[in-house]
Amino acid sequence: MVDGASSLPEKIPDHLNRISGEIVDAAIRVHTHLGPGLLENVYETCLAYELEKRGHKVERQVQLGVNYDGVGLGVGFKLDLLVDSGVIVELKAVEKLLPIHSAQILTYLKLSNHQLGLLINFNVSLLKDGIKRFVR
């Protein structure tokens, strides 16, 4: 896993690190069963189910509004998954992760004031090659 850029690294609370480890473990299980090549929403559904089986609270397609100049401008984005109200998970099923995907999750972290996010691309042979960890 690779940490995304952050301005001032802060210590991530232990509970968030544990949650992210369990997310990775659950994602590996899903990938092992399904393999690459499916649509993103299939992986989202299965990963949410796997995490809920493990006792986690999983919110799917969480609306994230944008505030500009002190004014709430309504919904701007949707987080794929928010696990235990603490870790953002952005899922992809693409040939290759691009810099825009990293920028996307960093923006989500900033707008939501969360510290930790995972970007997971299921369209890889080995899932460990499709996981990036981002700290804000």
VOROMI-733173 format. One line per field, with one value per residue (C-alpha): residue number from 0; chain; x negated, y, z negated. Coordinates in steps of 0.001 Angstrom, whole numbers, plus 524288, in hexadecimal, padded with zeros to 5 digits. Example, Ala and Ser with C-alpha at 12.3 -4.5 7.8 and 13.67 -1.06 7.14 Angstrom:
// VOROMI-733173
resi: 0  1
chain: A  A
X: 7CFF4  7CA9A
Y: 7EE6C  7FBDC
Z: 7E188  7E41C
END
This chain:
// VOROMI-733173
resi: 0  1  2  3  4  5  6  7  8  9  10  11  12  13  14  15  16  17  18  19  20  21  22  23  24  25  26  27  28  29  30  31  32  33  34  35  36  37  38  39  40  41  42  43  44  45  46  47  48  49  50  51  52  53  54  55  56  57  58  59  60  61  62  63  64  65  66  67  68  69  70  71  72  73  74  75  76  77  78  79  80  81  82  83  84  85  86  87  88  89  90  91  92  93  94  95  96  97  98  99  100  101  102  103  104  105  106  107  108  109  110  111  112  113  114  115  116  117  118  119  120  121  122  123  124  125  126  127  128  129  130  131  132  133  134  135
chain: A  A  A  A  A  A  A  A  A  A  A  A  A  A  A  A  A  A  A  A  A  A  A  A  A  A  A  A  A  A  A  A  A  A  A  A  A  A  A  A  A  A  A  A  A  A  A  A  A  A  A  A  A  A  A  A  A  A  A  A  A  A  A  A  A  A  A  A  A  A  A  A  A  A  A  A  A  A  A  A  A  A  A  A  A  A  A  A  A  A  A  A  A  A  A  A  A  A  A  A  A  A  A  A  A  A  A  A  A  A  A  A  A  A  A  A  A  A  A  A  A  A  A  A  A  A  A  A  A  A  A  A  A  A  A  A
X: 80000  7FB83  7FE9E  803E8  7FE14  80171  7FD0F  7FA5F  7FA88  8027B  80308  80E9D  81656  81462  822CF  8226D  8164F  81D39  82938  8210E  81A18  82728  82BE0  81FDD  821CD  83021  82CB7  822C5  82D2D  836B9  82C4F  82836  83643  839F8  82D3A  82B3F  833D4  840E6  847BA  84470  8520B  8509D  8443F  84A9A  8563B  84DD9  843EC  84EB7  854DA  847CF  84508  852B2  850E5  844F0  84CC5  8496D  852E9  85244  858A6  85975  859F6  858F5  85C3F  851AB  85583  84CB3  84B54  8465D  84477  84B99  85786  85C03  85E1D  864B5  85FDB  85343  84E10  85154  847FE  84877  8473F  845AB  841E5  84495  84636  8377B  83149  834D0  833DA  833DB  83542  83102  83162  82855  81CC0  813A6  814BE  8123A  80DF1  81BFE  82057  816A4  81ADD  82903  82707  81E4E  82936  83313  82A70  828FA  8376E  83BF8  83172  82E09  81FF0  81F00  82351  82104  8213D  8237A  822E6  828AB  8249B  8171C  81189  80CA0  814EE  80938  804FC  811F7  8124F  80DDF  80F02  810BD  80E9C  812DA
Y: 80000  80DC1  819B6  8254C  832B4  83A51  847C4  844DA  8367C  833BC  82743  81F57  81A28  80BA7  8088F  80E67  80682  7FA2B  7FD5C  7FFB1  7F2BF  7EBCA  7F2BB  7EDFC  7E02D  7E057  7E5D1  7DAF8  7D0FA  7D6F8  7D795  7C990  7C4E7  7CD86  7D0AA  7DC7E  7E0C4  7E3FC  7F10A  7F9E2  7F8E7  7EA15  7EBC2  7F69F  7EE0E  7E24E  7EA22  7F0EB  7E3AB  7DDCF  7E936  7E8D1  7DA42  7DE0F  7E791  7F467  7FF5B  801BD  80D3E  80C84  817C9  82201  82F88  83985  847A4  852B5  85F27  86ACD  87850  87433  86F88  86164  85EBE  8519C  8445D  84454  83686  828DA  820BC  8127F  80D96  813B0  8095B  80B4F  819E6  81AD0  8151A  81919  80E62  811FB  80662  804F1  7FA42  8005B  7FBF9  8051E  80ED5  81C9D  828D4  82DE1  82261  8263C  8346A  83016  8291F  833F0  83D94  834E2  83465  84318  84626  83C43  83F0C  8309E  82C80  81F5D  81A1F  80E43  80DE9  80004  7FBAD  7EE15  7ECA6  7E71F  7D96B  7DB56  7E471  7E94B  7EFF8  7F73D  7FD11  80AAF  81083  81F20  8271B  83520
Z: 80000  802CA  7FAAF  80226  800C9  7F493  7F042  7E1EC  7DE99  7D27C  7CAC1  7CF3B  7C39B  7C144  7C343  7D0FB  7D441  7CF7B  7D798  7E3C3  7E1B4  7E0C9  7ED0E  7F46D  7EF4D  7F358  800BF  802D4  7FF5B  8091A  813B3  8111F  812EC  81E7F  8255D  82E2B  8397A  8332D  831CC  82663  82068  81F1F  8171F  80F2C  80BB3  80839  80066  7F8B8  7F5D5  7F1A6  7E892  7E2B4  7E017  7D842  7D008  7D6B0  7D979  7E815  7EEE1  7FDAE  8075B  7FC9E  80197  7FF0D  800AE  804A8  7FCD1  80447  7FEB8  7F26C  7F9E3  7FAE8  80950  80825  80C0D  8139A  8125D  80DD7  805C1  809E7  7FBEE  7EE9B  7E4AB  7D630  7D8C1  7D9BF  7E5FB  7F3D9  7FE0E  80C66  8157B  8238A  82DB6  837BA  83FC9  83882  82D68  8322B  82ADA  82B8C  8231F  81897  819A8  8182B  80B37  805F7  8091D  80242  7F635  7F625  7F842  7EE2E  7E3F8  7E327  7E12E  7E7EB  7F505  7FD6F  80C32  810D3  81F09  8208A  82EC4  82BB6  82AD5  81CE8  814BC  80CEE  81993  81A24  80C7B  808A8  7FB20  7F961  7ED1A  7EB71
END
